[in-house]
Amino acid sequence: MRAAPADRPSEVGHVQEAAEQLVKWPKRGPGWHKAMILCLSALEGDPIDPQVIRQAFEAAAKEAGMLLTSDPRNASRD
């Protein structure tokens, strides 16, 4: 998945990267808090389905206006 932090677009491939990107975001709404809690819980060893974290991260990125695409493989080709 790709999210656009304040300075440039970034690929996010695992929980650590997602948490690192979330810390950089200037807009922190309810979606951001949910995604951050899930990321931190997973990093602490809680058994959280990666798809749940991905969905929360995507929702947070959309909420913040930073979601570029959920999956570059599915992006339309011009």
Secondary structure, 3 states (H helix, E strand, C coil): CEECCCCCCEECCCHHHHHHHHHHCCCCCHHHHHHHHHHHHHHCCCCCCHHHHHHHHHHHHHHCCCEEECCHHHCCCC
